Amino acid sequence: MASNPDLEKKLRPIYDAMEVGNYKEGVQLCNKALKRQPDLHIVKALKALAFERSGKMNEALALCEEIQWAKPTDEATLRTLSMVLRSAGKYEPMIKLYENASKVNPKNENLATQWFMSLARTLDFKGQQQVALQLHKNFKRDNYMFWAIMSITLQGQNVPAGQPNVFYSLAERMMAKQNTEGKVQTIEELQLYLIILLGQKDRHADALALLEGEIGVKTKATENVELRHLRNELLIKTGRWKDARDATALILKENSDDWRTILQYFETIFLPVQDADLRDSENLKEARAFTAEQVKNETKNPKRGPFLAQIELEHRVQEKIGDNKTTVLELLVAYFGKFGSKTCCFEDLSNYISKLDKEDAKEFCKRLRDTYGDKSDTVKEISMQINLARFERFIGNFSHLNSTETNALVNRFWKLYEEALPLGKDLEETERQYGDDYAIMAAHLLIDLHKETKSYFPLLNATFMLEHALNASKHNYQMKLVLIRIYELLGAYNCAIGIYSTMAIKNVQHDTMSHFITDRATTFGLFNEALTQLYGAHEIYHSNEAETPEMILQAYKYSTFSKMQEFIEFQSRLENSLQKMIADREMIRLEFLKEDSVSRAITWLQELELGNLKYDDQFNKARIDNRDTSVMLNWNPQSSASVEFLTRAAPQPDRVWMTLFTVIPRILKHMAHLTPIDAEYEKLLSTLTTLSTSAPSSPEGASTNELTTEEIRLAKILVPVTKAFQTLYTAIVAQNSNSPSKEEPSKTAAAIKDLLTSAATLLKRDGAIKSTGVIPWQTFHSLTTTVETVAYLNVTNQCLSNLIATKANKKATFKAVNVIIQDFMAQCRQALQTVQTDVTALRNVVKPDRIKSGLLYEICDGSAFDFVRSPNHQKLIEDKTLKIGASWMNSLANLQQEAISRVI
């Protein structure tokens, strides 16, 4: 453009308009320029960019396609096109455009590198290799050869285990040549060489020789933390025990807190010695002397590493030869005395405590309690008391309390929380109060009480306490996670969303954490709110498609080969995320349910894309579970389920759940198109039948089965309906062709009647839903699943009718079937009327005046909890109870409207 001042003058106003976000004016200026010069590709590309920036992606892509046919070669046009196509995730066209431009201009290095980068975006390693070699041949830059070697290495990493790997062999030869010629000069190039060697079997000695050789010295490998650790690992794997011990000891003298190196040091101690010889071995004596010296050196502001190293050493000795548990216990008690006020103390010691026998674990806590009593006058003492309470819960001291004892302990923890508040009066708003974990422990005890008694009042009390505590610790995400789970158990989805929205979930956390708010979000009847949460969480996957490829390109640009695999793995984990697919299925359910008429629902199904709606074993097994279920604080005994598990309203959705809600829309889509019965339909029916025979999860959530009773009931209802469509379609085809195998119409009608009758029987629920003042998750799950089931049945009924109306040559032949369909539709209406009756009754229970005179009275009258009895908390308790009631009312009102709209 710089060489064409006239063109630059024409384009400047367009660039100026777009730089300030005035895309409408940008389009107008492009149109004006194109009137004068219709074939000006850069202007068309800018117009496409203006469309893309203003949200008109279809118009933008249409223009891009038009420009592609012209095969432009100027960099400005290609760069602008690339911006649009990248935004749309259309990478293949850019490969072809840059390939063509590069071949037309073989001396243009920038075009050639962009061709390589466009291939790198799609992880086309073979294509990258070829272009990188061409770049090296044409422009003689060493970095292009390393690009080629990296591309070959990445191909090698995708070769199945056990098969010959020619890629690593080729990459090694090329790398050796570069090294011989003195072209391996940077730490990243060395790391690439190491990646190649360590990708092959039994090459540890070669990798170590490289690291310790001339290139290792030249690149100062020993100053790189990761390579120092790698050298330690290689020394251990090659059996150079003395060198490995010296190397790890040297690092620990520099940084005694390096836990990774501490573990490597112990490998050099224990691996060379048989367990039988350990007691009197020089290795053990040396290790004890070394760790003792490390501890001795920690005087002012001691680091935890040396003290934990002593515990780890003696714990390993105990596990291998026994007779050492007294030493371990003494070290654990001493460690608590030194670091018991640190938050990490529990995480540091819990693994070792869990390995003690029951008596020693109790002795550990008894000695701490005898030593430190109940002193809580200072911040340090509060922290020690909290850690002590954590350990007491962890070893099971709170596991067999009766209700009275649990209530007393809840009151004690709440009193300790309140007594700690004055010490935190000057803390920043973003900081946690010193006694926050007391409030969380009280909530954990109330969750125990709920599980034991099946009453929801302990959960209500937990919400009041945690909501109150959040006023003083607005950013305590641990309290928020417990609150989200409790609100979901209570059926108060609006309240859960309110808390979740304050957590500032960002980036990859949407993949790891969103399950807390999106799992079975359909249940609560708040379809719009649930979709909002799902759409928000899904943004990370769109970002991954657009941003991660750019990170890979930057790794090539700056030759950071050690990061390349990390970026590619990150991209793969998000692309193949199990949570992504589960959320996708939940969105499909909700988007279907938002269609408020059968005709629109059928149209929606006909337009539904099946791209990601896969359910085969290979697809399911390739999903990667990135969900974080360990993020919630948990001090429960190992014999008990975690707090995260205990607060699940239902089993965590996984591949079985995903398969069910993949198969259902696929079957409905088949019906909506009136597609002939084929092998795929048979497979879908077979899969659905298998799912319908699953054992349901237990109400307590102790089962590992993924499907709830209601979800299995849904599958059981849809099986005969799916068979009915198959039966009718087959009969119509036979009648139309006058096939000898055709059935008598009466037999077809009888078969379909039996199938729909079995579905209708399953659709009926036993008795009305009763409320005890609380409307828990299970109640909403039952009501919403019934509405969802009828929504599916409305579609299947219409498809059965459409089948006769559009496919049967002699419609009168199937008159009896139409009558049966109408009878079944009447039973579907009855199911919806039952839902409406239940919802109306529940809405009367949760009106604000009834909440105040009923539920609120029950909460406060004769409560065993000091928090609830306190006059200072009555306003908060009333406000939060009414908010929960408002959430129930919102869900019920939506459910009622959904039920009414589906009565046909």
N, C-alpha and C positions, 0 to 999 in steps of 0.2 A: 504494500500500500504506500510505503514511503517513496517508492519509485514512480508513483502515479499521483502527482499533486491534485489533478482534477478530480480523480475518484475520491481521494481523501477529503477534499472540500465537500463533495456530495454526501459523504457518509458522516461527517462530523456532527450535523444536527441530529441524525438518528442516534448516534452514540450518546450525545448529550441528553436527549430525551430519555433514553433507557437508563442512563446512569442515575438519574433522579427518580426513577420508578414510574415515569410517565409512558407506560407501554402503549396506551391507546394512541397517543401522539406519535409514538415510534412506528406503529402500524400504518398510520396515515402518511407519514413521511416516506415509508417504504413503498407504499402504493403509488405515491407521487413520483418517486424515482423510477419505479418499474414501468410507469406509463411511457417514460422517455426511452428507457432501455429494458425491455421485457426479459432479456436473458442475463441480467446482472446477478450472478449466483450469490455473491456476498450479500446483496440486498435481500434476496429471498431467504437466505439463512438468518439474517437479522430479523426479518419479519417472523420467521418460525420461532426464533428466540423470544420475541415480544409476545407471541401467542402463548408460548410455554410459561413465561413469567406471569402472565395474566390468567393462568389456569385453563387455557384452551388447548389442551394437549392433543386432541384429535386433529384440530386445524394445523397445529405445529407439525405433527407427524406426516400429515398429508403433503405439506410443503417439503419436508425433508425427503420424502419418497420421490417427489418430483425432481428435486435437485440431484438425488443419487443417480437417476437415469442419465444425467448429463456428465457424470464422472468428473467433477471438478478436481483440480490439482493445486489451486492456490491455498496457501496455509491459512489465510484469514477465514476463508469459507469453511475449510475443514475444521478449524478450531471452533468456529461458531456452531456448526452442525454437531460437533462432538458434545458440546454443552447441552444441546437439546436432547440428543439421543441418550446420553448418559443419564439425564434426569428421568427418562422413560425406561431405563434399564435395557435399551436396545444397543447391545454392543457389537453384534455381528455385522451390521451395515458399516460401522466404522472400520472394521478390519478390512473389508473389501475396498473401501474408499482410500484408506492409507496405503494399502497394497498397490492399488492402481497408480496412485500419485507417486509412490516411491519408484515404481517401475518406469513411469514416464520421466521422472527426474532422478536418475540413479546416483547423481552426485550430491543430492540434497540430504545431508546427514540428519537434519531435524525430522524430515518426513519419514526417513527409515526408522529412527528411534520411536516416533509416534506409532508406526506400524507395529514395532515390537511391543510397545506399551498397550496398544489396543488388544493384542493377543494375551498379554499378561492379565488384563482385566478379566478375561474369560478362563484363565488358568489353562490355556492351550500350550502345555509345556513343549510338545513336539514342534509346534509352529514357532514358539519363542526360540527354541534351539536353532532352527534353520535361519531365522531372521538375524539372530545374534551373530551367528557364524558369518553371515553375509555382511553384517555391519563391520565385523572385525577384518574381513578380507578387503572391504572397500576403504575403510577409514583408519585401520591399523591401531586402534586404541585398545589397550589391554583390558579395560573394564568390560568391553563387549565380549571378550573371550570368557571372562568370569561369568557374565550373564548366560552365555551358552552352557558353561559347566553347571551353573546353578539349575538351569532348565533341565539338563540331563539328569541331575541328582534328584530333582523333584519327580521325574518320570520313574526313577529307581525306587522312590519311596512308595509308589503305587503298585509295584509288582507284588502279587500275592505271595505270602510266606511259603517257602519250600520250593519255589520255582527259580530257575537260573536267572540271575540279575545282571544282564549285560550292560545296563545303564551305569551301575556303580563302577564296573570295570573300565568302561569308556571314560567316565568322569575322572577316575583316578589316574588313568594314563595321561589325560589332558592336563590334569592338575600337576602331575609329576613333571611334565615338560615345562609348564610355567615356572615351577619351582627351580628346575635345573637352569633355566634361563634367567633366574634372579628376578622374576616378575611378581613373586608372592612377597609382598612388602608390608601389608597392613594386618592388623589383628583380625579384621573381618575376613580377609582372604585366607588367613591361617584357619579360622573357624570353619570356613567352607571346606577346606581340606580335611579337617577333623570330622565334619559331618559325613563326608564321603567314606572315610575309613571306618567310622563307628557304625555306619549303616550296614556294614558287612560283618559276617560272622567271624569271631575270633581274631579281630584286628586290634585288640587293645594294646598289644606290645608295639605295633607299628605306630599307633596314634600317640603313645607315650614317647616313642623315639622322636617323632616329629615335634612334639611339644617341648621336649628337652633339648632338641637339636638347634642348629644354626638359626633356623627361621623363628623358633621360639625365643631365642636370645635377641634376635634382630627386632622382633615386634614387641619385646618386653612383656611376654605372656604372663610371667609371674606377678606382674602388677595388676592383672585383670582378675577380679574376684571370682568370676565364673570359671575361668581357666585354672585358677588355683584349686578350686574344688574339683574340677575335672581331673586335674593331675593326681589329686589324692585318690579319687575313685580308680583311676587307671593303675596307680601303684598298688592298690589293694587287689584289684582283679588280676594283676600279673604276679602277685605273691611277693612283692618287694616290701615285706612287712617293716623292716627296720627303717627304710627310706620313707615309707608312708607314715610311720609313727613320728619320725623326726619332722616331717613336713607339717603334719597336723599339729604337733606340739608347738612348732614355731609360730603357726598362725594363732593358736590359742594364747600364746604369750603376748601377742600383739592385741588380740581381741578375745578376751575370755568369755564373751557372751555369744560367740558364734556357735549356735546349737548344731548346725549342720556339720561343722567341723568336729564338734564334740562327739557326735555319733560316729563320724568317720574314724576318729581316734580310737574309740572303743572297738571298732571292727578290727583294728590292727592289734588289739589286745586279745580279743576272744577268738577270732577266726583261726589263728595258727595253733591254738591249744585245745586238746581234747578235754571234755568236761571232767573226766576222771583225774586229769593232771592239773586242773586249774588251781586247786587250793594252795599248792606249794610252788606254783609257777613264778618265774621271775617277772613275767608279763604283768601278773596281778599285783605283785609288789611294786613294780614300776608305776603302774596306773594309780595305785593308792597313794604313792608318794607324790606323783605329779598333781593329782587332784587336791591333795592336802596342801601342797605348795600354792596352788592356784587360789584356794580358799584363804590361805594365810595372807596372800598379797592383797586381798580385798579388804581394805580398812575403811577409809572414808568413802561414803556413797557407794557401797558395795554393789557389784553386778550380780544378777541372779544365776548366771551361767555356771560358775564354778560350784555353787552349792547344789544346783540341780544335777550337775555332772557327778557329784559324790553320791547322790541318791540313785541316779541311773546306774552307776557302777555297782553299788551294793545290791540294788534290785536285780541286776543281771546275775550277780553271784548267787543270790538267793534262788533265782529261777533255775540255775544250772546245777548247783550242788547243795542248796538248802543250808540250814543251820545259821542263817544270817538275818532272820527277821527282826531280831532285837535291834541290830545295827540300823536296819532300814527304818524301823519305827522311831528310834532316837533321832535319826537325821530328819525325818518328816516333822517331828515336833520342833526340832531346832530351826528348821526352815520356816515354819509358821512364826516362830518367835522373831525371826529376822525380817520376813517379808509378808507377814499375815495382814498387814494393813494395805497391801497392794491389791487392786481389783483382780489382777491376773493370778493371784495365789491359788484360787480354786482350780483354774485351768491348768496351772503348773503341777498340782499335786493329785488331782482327781484320778488320773490314770494309775498312779501308784497306790492310792487308797483302795481303788477297786480290786487290786490284786491281793490285798491283805485278807486274812481270814476274818470272819465276823467278829470274833472276840478282840483281835488286834485293832480292827477299825473302831470298835466302840471304845477301846482303851485310848486310842489316839484322841478321840473327841473328849473323853473324860479328862485326860491330862490337860488338854487345852482349856476346858471349862474350869477345872480346878485352879489352873494358873491365872487365867485372865478374868474369871468370874463373869459379872454382867456390867463391867464398867463401860460407860458410854459418854464420858464427859468431854472427850476431844474428838476431832475428826478421825485421828488415827485409831482411837479406841472403837469408834462406830464402825470403821472399815473392818477391823479385826472381828468384831461381834457379828457383822454380816457374813464374813467368810466362815466363821465358826458355825453359824446357823445353816449356811449352805452345806457344809460338811455333815452336819447332824441330819439334815434331810437326805443327803446323798447316801449315808450308810443305813437309812431306814428308820431312824428314830421317830419320824412322824408318820410312819406307814400304817400303824395299827391303832390309831387314836379313835375313840368314839366321837359322836357328834359334839358332845359337851366339851371334850378335850380339844377338838379342832376349833370350836368357836372361841375357846379361851386363848388358844395360840394365835388365832387371827387377831383378837383384841390386843394381845401382847405385842405382836409385830406392828400393828397400827399405832399403838402408843409409842413404840420406839421410833417409828417414822416421824411422828409429830414432835417428839422430843429432839430429834435431829434437825428440825427445820430452822431453829434460830441460828445454828452454826452456819447455815448457808444463805443468810439474809443478804450478804454482799456479793453473792455469785452473779456472774453475767447471765443474761436471759438464755443464752445458748447452752449453759452448763447444767448438768444434772445435780439435783440435791443429794447430799451425802447419804441420806437414808432411803433413797428411792427403791432400792432392792428389797427393803422391808415391805413396802407396799406391793411389790410384785410377788414376794413370797406369800403374803396374805391372799393375794388373788389365786396363786397356785393351790393353796389349801382349800379355797372355796370351790375351785374346779374339782378337786378331789371329792369334796362334799356333794357336789352336783352329781358326779359319776356314781357315788355310793347311794345317794337317796333318790336319784332321778328327779329331784325338785329343781326348778329353775330359779328359785329365790336366792340361792347362793351366788348364781351368776349375776343376778341383778345387783346384789350387794357388791360384788367384785367390780362391776362397771362404775358404781357410785364412787368407790374408793379410788379407782384408777383415774377417773375423770377429775376428781378433786386433786389428786396428786399431779396431774398434767398441768394444772394451773400454775404450779410452782416449777415444773420442769417441762416446758412447752415442747422441747425437742427430744424427749426421751422416747426413741423409737421402739424400745423394748415394751414399754407400757402400751404403746399404740398397737403393736402386733397382737398382744394379748387381748386388747379391747376389740380389735377387728374380729378376731376369732369368736369372742364371746357374743358380740352383737350378731354375728352370723348364726350362732347356735340359738340365739333368742329370736331369730327371724327378722331382725331390724336392719335391713340392708342399707337404707338411707344413712343410718348412724355409722355403719361400717365404712361406707363411701366417704362420709364426712371426715373420719379419722384418717383413712388412707390418703385422702387428698392433701393432708398436711405433711406427709412424709417426704415430699420432694424426691420421689423415685426418679432416677435418671439413668439414661443409657442402658447398659446391659442389665441393670437391675430390673428392667421391665421384663426380661426373660427369666431371671432367677427368682423374682419376688412377686410378680403379678398374680401368681396362682392364689395368693392370699385373698384376692378380691374378685378374681374371674372364674374360679372353679365353680361349675354348676350355677353360674350367675343367673341363668334362666329361672331357677327355682323361685325367686322372690316375686315374680310377676311384674317386675319393673324393667320392661324390655328396653326402653330408651336409655335408662340409666346404666343398665348392664352393657349395652352396646357402646356407650361412651367410654366405659372403662376398658373394654376390649380393644376398641379402635386406638385409644391412647397407648395401651401396652404394645400394640402391633407396630407402632412407629419404629421401634428398634430394628425390626426386620427390614423395613424399607431403608432405614439408615445404613444397615449392614450391606444391603445390595449396592448402595451408592457410594458409601464412604470407605468400606474395607478394601475394595479394589484399589482405591487411591493410595491407601497406606502401603499396599504391596508395591505399587509403582514407585513410591518414595523410597522404599527399601532397595529397589533396583537402582534408582537414581543416585542414591548415596552409598550404594554397595554395602548395605547393612545386612549381609546374608544371614547372620545369626537370628535376626528378627523375622525373616521371611516365613519360616515354618510356623512361627508363632501367629503371624497374621493370617496365614492360610488356614491354620487349625481353628483360629477364632471365627473366621468366616464360615468354615464348615460346621462348627458347633451351632452357630445361629441359623444357618441354612437348614440344617437337619434337626433343629430343636423340636423335642417332643412337645414342649409347652406351646410352641408356635402352632403345631397341628391341632392340639387340644383346643386352643383358643379359636382357631379357624373353624373347627366343628361347632363350637359354641356360638360363634357369629352366624354360621349358616342356620342353626336352629332359630336364633333370634330374628334374623332377617326374614326367614320363612314366616315366623309367627307374626311379624309386623304386617304382613299382607292380610288385609281385613276382609277379603272376599275370596271365594273359592276360585273364581275365574282369574283373579290377579295372582293367587298362589300357584295356579297351574302355569300361568305365563312365566312367573318367576322361576319355577322348576325347569321349564323348557329352556330358559336362558342360562341356567346354572352351568358353569364351566366345571368339568370333571378333572381338570389338570392335576390338582393336589388331592383329589378325593380318592386316594389309593388306600387299599387295606390288605394287600398281600403280605405274606410273612417277611419277604425281603425288605419291603418298604418299612414295615413296622419295626423290624429289628435295627434298621439303619437310623432310627430316631435316637437322638442323644438327650438324655435327661439332665438339663442344667438347673433344675429347680433347687433352690436352697431350702432345705427343711431343717437345717441345723442352726439357723440364724436366731431362733427364739431361745432365750435363756432357759436352761434346764438343769435343775439340781435333783431331779427325781432319782431314786435308786435304780441301779442297772436292771433289777428284776421287774421294774415297772416301765410302762410305755412313757415316752417323752411327753412333755407338755404340748409340743406341736402336734403329736399324734392324738393325744387325748382331746384336743380342742377342734379336731376336724369334725365338721357336721356330717360328713359321709366319707367313705374311702376315697383316697386321692385318685382322680382319673388317670388312667394309664392306657396301654395299648388296647386292652379289651374294650374299655369305654370308648376309645377313639374309633375302634372298628364298628361298634354299634351305631354311632352317630355319623359314620361314613356310609354304612350300608343303607340306612333308612332313606336319606335323600337320593341315593342312586336308584333305589327301587322306585321311589315316587317319581323321579325323573323319567324312568323307563315307562311307567304308567302314563305320565302326562303326555308323552309323545305317542302313546298307543303303539309302541314298538313291538314287533313280533317277539314271541318267547324264544330266547336263544340260550346258548351255553352260559353267557354272562348272567342272565336272569336266574338260571338254575343255580349258579354259584352263589349269587346274592341270597337267594332263598335258603340254600343250605347253610350259609354262614349265619343268617338271622336265626335259623332253627337251632343251631348250636348255641348261640348266645342266649336264646330263650330258655335253655336248660341249665344255665349257670346257677350256682348256689348263691343266694343273696347275702349281702354283708349283714353282720349283726348290728342291732341298734347302737351297741356300745362302741362300734368301730373297731373291734378287736380282730375281725376277719380280714384276711388279705384279699378277699374278692373285691373287685372294683365296682360292681354294679349294685345299686340299691334294689330293694324289693319292687319299688315303683318302676324302675328302669327295666327290670326283667319282665314285669307285667306288661309294659309297653311293647317289648319284643314279642311276648306271647300273643298279644292281641294282633300284632301286625303279621305274624306268620300265617294264620288262616286267611287273612285278607289278601295277602300276597299270593297264596295258593288259589284263592277265588278268582283273581285276575287271570292267573295261568289257566285255570280250568275253563273260564269263559272264553278266553282268546282261542284256546285249542278247539273248543266246541264250535265257535263261529267259523274258524278256518275250515273245519271238517264239513260243516253245513254248506258253506259257500262252494266248496269243491265237490259236494255230493259224494264225499269219500265213503267207502264201504265201512270204515271204522267209526263213522259218526255215531254219537249217542242219541238216544231218544231225548227230545227237549226236556221231558219230565225228569229224566235222570240227571241231566245237567243242572236243572233247577234245584233238585233235591240235594245234589252235592254242594252247590253254592249255598243253599240254605243251612246245611250242617256246618259249613265253614263259618259263615257269618254269625250263626247262633252261638258257636263256641267263642267267637270274638266278643259278642254282646254279653255273654255270661261273665267273661273276664272283666268287661268294662264296668260292671256293677260293683259298687263299693258296699261293704258291710256296715250299715249304720251311719248316722250322721257324725261329723267331726265335732268333738266337744272341746270346750276351752276351759282351762282352769285359771283364767286371768292372763296367761301368757300364751302367745301364738308362736311356737318354736319353728325352727327350720323344717322339721318333719311335716308339719301341717301344711306349710306353703308348698313343700315338695310334692305332697299328695295332690293338692288342688291344682297346681300348675301342670303337673304331669298329665292329669286328666284332661285339662284344656288342650295341652299339646297333642295328646293322643287323638282327641276328637278332631283337631285341626288336620291331622294326617288322614283320619278316616273320612272327613268331608271330601278331601281330594280323591281318595281311593274310590269312594262312592260315585263321585262325579265321573271319574275315569271309567268305571264299570258301565255307567250309563252311556258315556260317550262311545265306548267300545261297541255297544249295541247299535247306537244311532249312526255311527260312521262306517263301521266295518261289516255289519251283518246285512246280507242281501235280502233276507226275509226277517224283518224286524219283529213281526208278529210271533215268530217261532220262539222268541225269547221274552215274550210278554210276562210270563210267570217270574222270570229272573228280575225284571224291572220292579215287580210287586215286592219281591224279597228285598231288593235294594232299598225300596221305600220304607219297608218295615224296619230294616237295620238303621236307616237314617233316623227314624223315630226314636229308636233306643239310644242313638247318639245324642239326640236332643234331650232325652231324659237324663243322660249323664251330665249334660251341661246345666240342666235345671237343678239337679242335685247340688252341683257346685255353687250355683247362684243362691240356693237355700242356705247352704253352709256359710257362704261368704256374708250373706245378709245377717245371719245370727252372730257371726264373729264381729261384724262391724258394729253391732249394737253393744257388744262387750267392750270394745276399745274406744268408744266415744270419750272425749275428755272428761265429762262429768262422771261417767262410769269408771274411768281409770282412777279418778280422785277418790271416789267412794268405795271402790273395790280393790284394785291391785295396790294402789298406794297405801291404803289402810292396812292391807295384809302385810305389806313390806315393813311398815313402821310399828304396827301393834305388837307389843311384847317382843320386839326384836332382841336377839341374843348379842347383837353387835353394837359396841360402844359408838362406832361411827354413825350408825343409823339413829341411835338414841339421842345423839348430840343435837341440841337446838340450832347450833351453828350450821348444820348441814341440811336442814329440812328444805331450804329453798333449792339447793342443788339437786336433792333427791327428787323433789317434785318436778323440776325442770327436765331432768334426764328421763324420768318415767314418762312424762308427757311426750318427749321427743321420740322415745321408743314406741309409744302408742301412735304417734303421728306417722311413723314409718310403717307400722302395721296397717294403719288406715289407708295409707297411700298404696301399699301393695294390694290390699283387699279391693280398693276401688278400681285399680287397674285390672285385677283378675276378674272382677265382676263385669267390667266393660268387655274384656276379651271373651268371656263366656257368652255374653249377650250377642256380640257381633258374629259368633260362630253358630248360632241357632239357625238352621236352614230347613 
